[in-house]
Amino acid sequence: DLAVWGEAEFMLTCEQMAETQSNFGDAKTRQRLLQKLQSGSCLNVLVFGGSVTVGTRHRGTYPSDAFPARLKLWLDVRYPCPGTHKVTPLAAGGKGTMFHVDVVQRLAQNKDPVLMQAD
């Protein structure tokens, strides 16, 4: 999204995008999420993952470059709301997504979408 990120260090090609896996969830959840965004409501998102979600790279950890921070920036720019979108990472290096699955029901109350990094 050039309007949000500007020129990126690298771009995914169409061939690379075709190789990705997507899970769009069920239609009711997706519709509810889109309605909230289109109405200008703020989202409260819980993001699950491992070291990549934390922002770990080969030379350190960079939370401001990690997926949760980038998602929040994208939501704030593309779908402004009266307050601010909240994106909470539930991630730990070396744990992976499945480590967090046991706490989904407890922590996902009053949250909108749940996004998981695939390990």
C-alpha positions as MATLAB code, in Angstrom:
seq = 'DLAVWGEAEFMLTCEQMAETQSNFGDAKTRQRLLQKLQSGSCLNVLVFGGSVTVGTRHRGTYPSDAFPARLKLWLDVRYPCPGTHKVTPLAAGGKGTMFHVDVVQRLAQNKDPVLMQAD';
ca = [
       0.000    0.000    0.000;
       2.109    2.889   -1.300;
      -0.187    5.482    0.312;
       0.694    4.130    3.771;
       4.225    2.780    3.395;
       5.659    4.788    0.516;
       8.435    3.041   -1.346;
       9.280   -0.243    0.358;
      12.681   -1.909    0.461;
      11.135   -4.826   -1.392;
       7.804   -5.616   -2.958;
       6.107   -8.984   -3.323;
       5.596  -10.098   -6.885;
       2.269  -11.414   -8.171;
       3.850  -14.873   -8.342;
       4.867  -14.670   -4.680;
       1.398  -13.510   -3.659;
      -0.145  -16.430   -5.568;
       1.918  -18.814   -3.412;
       0.665  -17.422   -0.088;
      -2.055  -18.997    2.012;
      -4.997  -16.969    3.214;
      -7.683  -17.707    5.732;
     -10.476  -15.186    5.613;
     -12.513  -16.679    8.462;
     -16.259  -17.011    8.250;
     -18.436  -14.618    6.270;
     -20.343  -13.264    9.306;
     -17.176  -12.277   11.140;
     -15.694  -10.723    8.004;
     -18.893   -8.775    7.326;
     -19.027   -7.475   10.914;
     -15.405   -6.353   10.687;
     -15.947   -4.572    7.361;
     -19.051   -2.824    8.701;
     -17.082   -1.548   11.702;
     -14.310   -0.225    9.473;
     -16.710    1.404    7.014;
     -18.700    3.060    9.805;
     -15.567    4.648   11.277;
     -15.531    2.512   14.434;
     -12.220    1.792   16.129;
     -11.009   -1.811   16.172;
      -9.496   -3.691   19.081;
      -7.298   -6.390   17.510;
      -5.392   -9.203   19.192;
      -2.462  -10.549   17.116;
      -0.986  -13.965   17.910;
       2.432  -15.120   16.808;
       6.019  -15.933   17.464;
       9.312  -14.146   16.945;
       8.357  -12.606   13.608;
       5.269  -11.027   15.193;
       7.464   -9.660   18.009;
       9.686   -8.068   15.360;
      12.765  -10.256   15.695;
      15.161  -10.231   12.782;
      18.684  -11.523   12.337;
      20.252   -8.508   14.102;
      17.852   -7.743   16.920;
      14.232   -7.001   17.720;
      12.419   -4.080   16.126;
       8.832   -3.826   17.481;
       8.119   -0.679   15.451;
       8.723   -2.671   12.243;
       6.772   -5.730   13.385;
       3.414   -6.746   11.941;
       1.258   -5.432   14.844;
       2.742   -1.916   14.598;
       2.418   -1.908   10.824;
      -1.182   -3.149   11.032;
      -2.062   -0.350   13.460;
      -0.488    2.263   11.205;
      -2.362    0.893    8.185;
      -5.693    0.880   10.064;
      -5.133    4.435   11.353;
      -4.345    5.743    7.850;
      -6.853    3.751    5.799;
      -9.720    3.606    8.311;
      -9.481    6.592   10.686;
     -11.730    6.438   13.733;
     -12.651    8.916   16.510;
     -10.109    7.483   18.949;
      -7.429    5.112   17.797;
      -7.338    1.510   16.696;
      -5.804   -0.770   19.320;
      -3.567   -3.609   18.149;
      -2.282   -5.831   20.949;
       0.417   -8.378   20.156;
       0.362  -11.646   22.050;
       3.635  -12.986   20.801;
       6.828  -14.480   22.167;
       9.985  -15.510   20.398;
      10.474  -19.254   20.326;
       6.866  -19.954   21.291;
       5.020  -19.915   17.980;
       1.348  -19.379   17.401;
       0.092  -22.653   18.852;
       1.513  -21.750   22.268;
      -1.085  -18.984   22.491;
      -4.112  -20.923   21.287;
      -5.017  -22.047   24.820;
      -5.656  -18.448   25.888;
      -7.759  -17.387   22.889;
     -11.174  -17.624   24.540;
     -10.087  -15.799   27.674;
      -8.256  -12.950   25.937;
     -10.376  -12.564   22.807;
     -13.383  -11.186   24.687;
     -14.227   -7.723   23.328;
     -11.649   -8.099   20.553;
     -12.401   -7.908   16.856;
     -10.329  -10.082   14.535;
      -7.738  -12.597   15.627;
      -4.689  -12.780   13.340;
      -2.092  -15.512   13.603;
       1.386  -15.838   12.164;
       1.739  -19.240   10.548;
       4.826  -21.044   11.856;
];
